[in-house]
Amino acid sequence: MRRMRVWTETRVVLALPTLAATERLAAALAPLIGPGDAILLEGVLGAGKTAFARALLRTACADAALEVPSPSFTLVQTYAAPGVTLHHYDLWRLDGPSALAELGWEEARRDAVLVEWPDRLGMLRPADALTVHFALAGETGRLVVLSGWETRLRGVKEFERNQ
């Protein structure tokens, strides 16, 4: 896969040729997360959202062996990381935003949320979120578009230099 990078004021487009590259991107973003943040993971089934979430959570929690099950059936898993609590939501099975109240959404927003299938959030979608959109590129590659967090995404340049 050809190396690709596009920087604009509002988004970053990266070609990630391998799962390891996806994991490195997640590790580069993890230190940028703080209380009140939302990271929204978009893309088709199998595009790499859960793999990205696992790597991000393991890095944020400083535990490479951390058990990170997909919250597909529990809908939310919570992780205590140094400096922030992270709530990993998988909204695939959710009918809409009305069900989020019983999943502790309002309380979780005071911490940090990592959301797979954020289209299910409806009007609850945070306007100030970092959106990570995954698209398949070849057999193992991904094309990722990061949007939001304009001032903080400058830290991703370190990731790009190491690609």
N, C-alpha and C positions, 0 to 999 in steps of 0.2 A: 504494500500500500504506500502510495506517495505521501510524504510528510506534508501536512497542510496546516496553516495557521492563518486566521483572519482576526485582526483586532479592530474593533470599532469602539465608539464611546459606550455603547450599550450591550455589546455581546462579544463573546469569544467563540470561535469555531475551531475545533481540534479534531484531527484524525487520530484515532487510537487503534493501532494495528493488532493489539493483543489484549487478552484479559489482564495481563500484568500492567499494561499501560493504563487501563481503566482503573486498576487498583492504585497505581501511583497518582493519578489525578485525584482520586478520593482522599488519599493521604495528604496531598497538597492542600486540599480544601478544608480538611478537618480542623486545623488550628485556627481557622478564620471564624468558626462558629461560636456564638455566645448566646446568652439568655435573650429570648424574644425572637430569635431567628427562625426562618422557615426555609427548608430546602425541598423543592418540589421536583420529583423525578418523573419525567414523561417519556413515552416511547411504547412501541408495540411489545407484545409478550415475547420474552426472550431477548430483548435488546440490551440487557445488562444492568437494569435498575437495581435488582437485588444484590448482584455481585458488587456494584458500586456502593450500595448501602452497607454491606458487610465490611468492606474495606474501610469506609469512612468511620463506622462505629468502632472497629478494632483500633484504628489509629487514635480516635478521640479518647477512647478509654485506656489507651496505652497498654493494650493486651492483645498481642498477635494471635493468641489461641482462644480469644473470647468466642463463646458459643453465640452465634447470631442466627437464630432460626427465622425463616420468612414468617412475617405476621399475617400470612394469607388467611389463616383460620381464626387466630386470636384477634386480628385486626390491628392490635397495637402491642408493642413491646417497649419497655422502658429501660434505659441504661444510664447509670451514674458515671459521668466522666469528670475529670478534674475541671472545676469551674463552671460546669453546665450539666443539667440533666437532659438527655435526648430521648424523645418519644418517636419510635419508628412505626408509622402507620402504613398499612397496605389496604387501600380502599376499593380494591377490585370487586369485592362482593357487596359493597355498600350501595344501597339504592339512591342515596342522595344525602345532602348535608344535614337533614333533620336527625339522622341517626348518630351524628357526631357528638351530640350533647352527652349521651350515655357512655361515650368512649373517653370522656374527660378532655375534650378539645379545648375548651376555654382555659382550663387549668394548665394544660400542656403548652399553650401558647405563651405562658409566662416563662417557660423553659425554652427548649429548642425542639422543633419538629422536623422530621424527615418523612416525606410523604410520597409513596408510590401511588400512581393513578390519581393525581390531584384534580383531574377533571370532575371527580365526584364531590369536590368541595363546594362547587357553585359559588354563591355569594360570600362564602367563608374563606375563599382563596385570598391569602395575604398579598397585598399589593407590593410589599417591600421584600418579597421572597427572592431567593436565588432559584431560578428554574434551570434544570439540567435536562435537556432533551436528547434522547438517544435514538439514533437511526442505525440500522444494520448497514455495513459496508463490506461486502465480500463474505467469505466463510467465517472469519474470526474477528474482523475489524468492526469498529464502531465510528460513526461520525457524531460528535457531541457538540451541542450548542449550549453555551452558558449565557444566561441573561439575568440582569439584576446585579445588585451589589457592585455597581460600577467602581466605587473607590476601593473596595476590598479585592476585586479580581486582579489587581496588579500583582498580587502574590502568586498568581498562577504562572506568571512569567518564569519563575524558578522551575516549575514543572516543565514548561515548554522548552527551556534550555537543556533540560536533562533528557529529552525525548530522543 
